[in-house]
Amino acid sequence: MTIENPSREEIKAILKKAKRIAVVGLSDNPERTSYMISEAMQKAGYEIIPVNPSVDHVLGVKAVSSLKEIEGHVDIVNVFRRSEYLPEIAKEFAEIDADIFWAQLGLENEEAYQFLKDKGYTVIMNRCIKVEHALTK
């Protein structure tokens, strides 16, 4: 099985429509990729919700320890956890009924992909949200 991402046009439309991005595995260390990318997305006007049980606040926002703690609708769940954690995160994602499951560059998991596709979700894997956002300009 191969993982098929939406077309660049579809990704562009997703990013134009989205407002709230929950970032799973967002670090409070400014040197980490998750921090740099989330900070760029926050500066671009997106609401960033840090999802990490081991941090208190990131980018001036109180962190939650799981997706289920987020109040209100989430447009994109952007994941910065190793690929083997994706199936577990995919299950939690399905419970909160967010719109888009997005695994960052370098992350792919066929089990998670198939689980979400079977439920009708849009799934993006192995793509950087910041790079894709830059392409929408």
C-alpha positions as CSV (number, residue, x, y, z in Angstrom):
1,M,0.0,0.0,0.0
2,T,1.2,3.5,-0.7
3,I,0.3,6.6,1.1
4,E,-1.4,9.1,-1.2
5,N,-1.5,12.8,-0.2
6,P,-4.0,15.2,-1.4
7,S,-2.9,17.3,-4.5
8,R,-1.0,20.6,-3.9
9,E,-4.2,22.4,-4.9
10,E,-6.2,20.5,-2.3
11,I,-3.5,21.2,0.4
12,K,-3.6,24.9,-0.5
13,A,-7.4,24.9,0.0
14,I,-7.0,23.1,3.3
15,L,-4.5,25.6,4.6
16,K,-6.6,28.6,3.4
17,K,-9.7,27.2,5.3
18,A,-8.0,26.1,8.5
19,K,-7.7,28.3,11.5
20,R,-6.9,26.0,14.5
21,I,-3.9,23.6,14.5
22,A,-3.3,21.2,17.3
23,V,0.4,20.3,17.4
24,V,1.1,16.9,18.9
25,G,4.6,16.7,20.3
26,L,5.2,20.5,20.2
27,S,8.4,21.2,22.2
28,D,9.0,24.3,24.3
29,N,12.6,24.3,23.1
30,P,13.0,27.1,20.4
31,E,15.8,25.0,18.8
32,R,13.4,22.1,17.9
33,T,11.8,21.9,14.5
34,S,8.3,21.5,16.0
35,Y,8.7,24.9,17.8
36,M,10.1,26.7,14.8
37,I,7.4,25.4,12.4
38,S,4.6,26.1,14.9
39,E,5.9,29.6,15.6
40,A,5.9,30.3,11.9
41,M,2.4,29.1,11.5
42,Q,1.3,31.1,14.5
43,K,2.9,34.2,13.0
44,A,1.0,33.4,9.8
45,G,-2.3,33.8,11.7
46,Y,-3.1,30.2,12.8
47,E,-4.2,29.4,16.3
48,I,-1.7,26.9,17.7
49,I,-2.7,24.4,20.4
50,P,0.3,22.7,22.0
51,V,-0.4,19.0,22.7
52,N,2.4,17.7,25.0
53,P,2.0,16.3,28.5
54,S,5.5,17.3,29.5
55,V,5.3,21.0,28.9
56,D,3.2,23.8,30.5
57,H,3.1,26.6,27.9
58,V,4.5,26.9,24.4
59,L,4.4,30.0,22.2
60,G,2.4,31.8,24.9
61,V,-0.3,29.1,24.9
62,K,-1.2,26.7,27.7
63,A,-0.4,23.1,26.6
64,V,-2.9,20.2,26.9
65,S,-1.7,16.6,27.5
66,S,-4.0,15.0,24.9
67,L,-6.2,15.9,21.9
68,K,-9.3,15.0,24.0
69,E,-8.6,18.0,26.3
70,I,-9.1,20.5,23.5
71,E,-12.3,22.5,23.7
72,G,-13.9,23.3,20.4
73,H,-13.3,22.2,16.8
74,V,-9.8,21.5,15.5
75,D,-9.1,22.0,11.8
76,I,-5.7,20.3,11.5
77,V,-3.8,17.9,13.9
78,N,-0.1,18.4,13.0
79,V,2.0,15.5,14.4
80,F,5.6,15.7,15.5
81,R,6.0,12.3,17.1
82,R,7.9,9.3,15.7
83,S,6.1,7.2,13.1
84,E,5.4,4.3,15.4
85,Y,3.2,6.6,17.5
86,L,0.9,7.6,14.6
87,P,-1.7,4.7,15.0
88,E,-2.3,5.7,18.6
89,I,-2.6,9.4,17.7
90,A,-4.8,8.5,14.7
91,K,-7.3,6.8,17.1
92,E,-7.4,9.8,19.4
93,F,-7.8,12.1,16.4
94,A,-10.8,10.1,15.2
95,E,-12.4,10.5,18.7
96,I,-12.2,14.3,18.5
97,D,-13.4,14.4,14.9
98,A,-10.9,17.0,13.6
99,D,-10.7,17.6,9.9
100,I,-7.2,16.9,8.8
101,F,-4.5,14.5,10.1
102,W,-1.1,15.8,9.2
103,A,2.1,13.9,9.9
104,Q,5.2,16.1,9.5
105,L,8.1,15.6,7.0
106,G,9.7,12.2,7.6
107,L,6.7,10.7,9.3
108,E,4.6,7.9,7.7
109,N,2.6,5.0,9.0
110,E,0.5,2.8,6.8
111,E,-1.6,1.4,9.7
112,A,-2.5,5.0,10.8
113,Y,-3.1,6.1,7.2
114,Q,-5.4,3.1,6.4
115,F,-7.3,3.5,9.7
116,L,-8.1,7.2,9.0
117,K,-8.8,6.7,5.3
118,D,-11.3,3.9,6.1
119,K,-13.1,6.4,8.3
120,G,-13.2,9.0,5.5
121,Y,-10.6,11.5,6.9
122,T,-8.2,13.5,4.8
123,V,-4.6,12.4,5.7
124,I,-1.4,14.1,4.8
125,M,1.9,12.4,5.7
126,N,5.6,13.1,5.2
127,R,5.0,16.8,4.3
128,C,6.0,19.9,6.1
129,I,3.1,22.2,6.9
130,K,5.3,25.3,6.8
131,V,6.7,24.5,3.4
132,E,3.2,23.7,2.1
133,H,1.9,27.0,3.6
134,A,4.8,28.9,1.8
135,L,3.6,27.4,-1.5
136,T,0.1,28.8,-1.0
137,K,1.3,32.4,-1.2
